[in-house]
Amino acid sequence: MISPGRKAPQAASGAGCRASRSRAARILRWGEHLLAIVGLCFVVWRLCFELIVMTSDSMAPTLRGDSYESGDRVVVEKITGWFRSPKRWEVYTLYDAEGTLVAKRIIGLPGEKVSLKGNQIYVDGEEIPRPARLESLKYYAYGNLAGGREVDCGQAYFVMGDDSKDSFDSRFLGPVAPGQLRGRVWRIVWPRSRWGSVP
């Protein structure tokens, strides 16, 4: 007959193993949950946002950058486009004729006719007042707007750079189809001195 006292170490050892296995299972479950959250965040970011670097000064002074090293880092959000069309004066990203991702401001909307006279933008023959934050910008009647000519947007958007004397935009490329617009430029996140929303 085996003494009951000799079973106690074995029972204690078994309980310790079960506790260790239970802790390991909890850690694995937490790890799985953490990976799932990280994966979900990655998917949401890819679907809803994009981080780009400005490598052109064509949107100065709103957005600055003449190289990858010095350019503003900006967040582009795509959520707005799921619920409504772009609005006049908003800044959107698109690919230019050379395949470079650029940012331009929406000037003319589908169905409108755009012209430029004396630094003032006209839509369907009527002068369109600018928001106060954009009053300092000077627009140049180059390309298809030269000589007071009027451009029909058709089903597309007329876009221009804020530094319009040095911007390759709808004055040279024509209006931009809705499918070419990738997302609305939302915030500057770097450098820290320029952090904030994009007007």
VENLIN-V573856 format. One record per residue. N is the residue number from 0. RES is the residue in one small letter. D_FIRST is the distance of its C-alpha to the first C-alpha in Angstrom with 2 decimals. Layout:
n:N res:RES d_first:D_FIRST
n:N res:RES d_first:D_FIRST
This chain:
n:0 res:m d_first:0.00
n:1 res:i d_first:3.85
n:2 res:s d_first:6.47
n:3 res:p d_first:9.18
n:4 res:g d_first:11.72
n:5 res:r d_first:11.06
n:6 res:k d_first:12.14
n:7 res:a d_first:15.43
n:8 res:p d_first:17.36
n:9 res:q d_first:16.79
n:10 res:a d_first:17.98
n:11 res:a d_first:20.86
n:12 res:s d_first:21.79
n:13 res:g d_first:21.93
n:14 res:a d_first:24.09
n:15 res:g d_first:26.33
n:16 res:c d_first:26.92
n:17 res:r d_first:27.83
n:18 res:a d_first:30.20
n:19 res:s d_first:31.80
n:20 res:r d_first:32.34
n:21 res:s d_first:33.84
n:22 res:r d_first:36.19
n:23 res:a d_first:37.25
n:24 res:a d_first:37.99
n:25 res:r d_first:40.09
n:26 res:i d_first:41.98
n:27 res:l d_first:42.71
n:28 res:r d_first:43.97
n:29 res:w d_first:46.20
n:30 res:g d_first:47.46
n:31 res:e d_first:48.34
n:32 res:h d_first:50.17
n:33 res:l d_first:52.04
n:34 res:l d_first:53.15
n:35 res:a d_first:54.30
n:36 res:i d_first:56.36
n:37 res:v d_first:57.89
n:38 res:g d_first:58.76
n:39 res:l d_first:60.32
n:40 res:c d_first:62.37
n:41 res:f d_first:63.61
n:42 res:v d_first:64.69
n:43 res:v d_first:66.45
n:44 res:w d_first:68.24
n:45 res:r d_first:69.40
n:46 res:l d_first:70.66
n:47 res:c d_first:72.27
n:48 res:f d_first:73.33
n:49 res:e d_first:74.68
n:50 res:l d_first:75.34
n:51 res:i d_first:78.60
n:52 res:v d_first:80.76
n:53 res:m d_first:84.50
n:54 res:t d_first:86.41
n:55 res:s d_first:89.86
n:56 res:d d_first:92.03
n:57 res:s d_first:93.64
n:58 res:m d_first:91.88
n:59 res:a d_first:92.82
n:60 res:p d_first:92.82
n:61 res:t d_first:90.14
n:62 res:l d_first:87.93
n:63 res:r d_first:88.45
n:64 res:g d_first:87.56
n:65 res:d d_first:89.37
n:66 res:s d_first:86.33
n:67 res:y d_first:82.58
n:68 res:e d_first:82.06
n:69 res:s d_first:84.32
n:70 res:g d_first:84.12
n:71 res:d d_first:82.77
n:72 res:r d_first:79.25
n:73 res:v d_first:79.45
n:74 res:v d_first:77.09
n:75 res:v d_first:78.41
n:76 res:e d_first:77.05
n:77 res:k d_first:77.23
n:78 res:i d_first:76.15
n:79 res:t d_first:79.68
n:80 res:g d_first:80.93
n:81 res:w d_first:78.54
n:82 res:f d_first:80.28
n:83 res:r d_first:83.89
n:84 res:s d_first:86.58
n:85 res:p d_first:87.57
n:86 res:k d_first:90.01
n:87 res:r d_first:93.12
n:88 res:w d_first:92.61
n:89 res:e d_first:88.89
n:90 res:v d_first:87.79
n:91 res:y d_first:86.03
n:92 res:t d_first:84.81
n:93 res:l d_first:86.07
n:94 res:y d_first:86.63
n:95 res:d d_first:90.18
n:96 res:a d_first:92.14
n:97 res:e d_first:90.53
n:98 res:g d_first:86.98
n:99 res:t d_first:86.51
n:100 res:l d_first:84.66
n:101 res:v d_first:87.12
n:102 res:a d_first:87.52
n:103 res:k d_first:90.65
n:104 res:r d_first:91.86
n:105 res:i d_first:92.64
n:106 res:i d_first:96.38
n:107 res:g d_first:97.40
n:108 res:l d_first:95.49
n:109 res:p d_first:95.75
n:110 res:g d_first:99.07
n:111 res:e d_first:100.83
n:112 res:k d_first:103.66
n:113 res:v d_first:103.43
n:114 res:s d_first:106.26
n:115 res:l d_first:106.79
n:116 res:k d_first:109.96
n:117 res:g d_first:110.54
n:118 res:n d_first:106.84
n:119 res:q d_first:106.20
n:120 res:i d_first:104.05
n:121 res:y d_first:105.59
n:122 res:v d_first:103.80
n:123 res:d d_first:106.03
n:124 res:g d_first:108.99
n:125 res:e d_first:107.58
n:126 res:e d_first:106.55
n:127 res:i d_first:102.85
n:128 res:p d_first:102.10
n:129 res:r d_first:99.26
n:130 res:p d_first:96.48
n:131 res:a d_first:97.37
n:132 res:r d_first:94.73
n:133 res:l d_first:96.54
n:134 res:e d_first:100.13
n:135 res:s d_first:100.38
n:136 res:l d_first:99.68
n:137 res:k d_first:102.67
n:138 res:y d_first:102.72
n:139 res:y d_first:105.07
n:140 res:a d_first:106.82
n:141 res:y d_first:105.97
n:142 res:g d_first:105.42
n:143 res:n d_first:105.82
n:144 res:l d_first:106.67
n:145 res:a d_first:109.63
n:146 res:g d_first:113.03
n:147 res:g d_first:111.68
n:148 res:r d_first:110.26
n:149 res:e d_first:107.81
n:150 res:v d_first:104.57
n:151 res:d d_first:103.11
n:152 res:c d_first:99.31
n:153 res:g d_first:98.97
n:154 res:q d_first:95.30
n:155 res:a d_first:94.19
n:156 res:y d_first:94.01
n:157 res:f d_first:96.49
n:158 res:v d_first:94.65
n:159 res:m d_first:95.98
n:160 res:g d_first:94.75
n:161 res:d d_first:95.44
n:162 res:d d_first:97.23
n:163 res:s d_first:99.41
n:164 res:k d_first:101.81
n:165 res:d d_first:98.96
n:166 res:s d_first:96.90
n:167 res:f d_first:96.73
n:168 res:d d_first:96.20
n:169 res:s d_first:97.67
n:170 res:r d_first:101.18
n:171 res:f d_first:100.70
n:172 res:l d_first:97.83
n:173 res:g d_first:98.77
n:174 res:p d_first:96.56
n:175 res:v d_first:92.80
n:176 res:a d_first:91.06
n:177 res:p d_first:88.20
n:178 res:g d_first:85.70
n:179 res:q d_first:86.51
n:180 res:l d_first:85.37
n:181 res:r d_first:81.77
n:182 res:g d_first:81.06
n:183 res:r d_first:82.47
n:184 res:v d_first:82.45
n:185 res:w d_first:80.55
n:186 res:r d_first:79.82
n:187 res:i d_first:80.50
n:188 res:v d_first:77.25
n:189 res:w d_first:78.52
n:190 res:p d_first:80.29
n:191 res:r d_first:79.18
n:192 res:s d_first:82.79
n:193 res:r d_first:83.59
n:194 res:w d_first:80.45
n:195 res:g d_first:81.28
n:196 res:s d_first:82.28
n:197 res:v d_first:85.00
n:198 res:p d_first:88.21
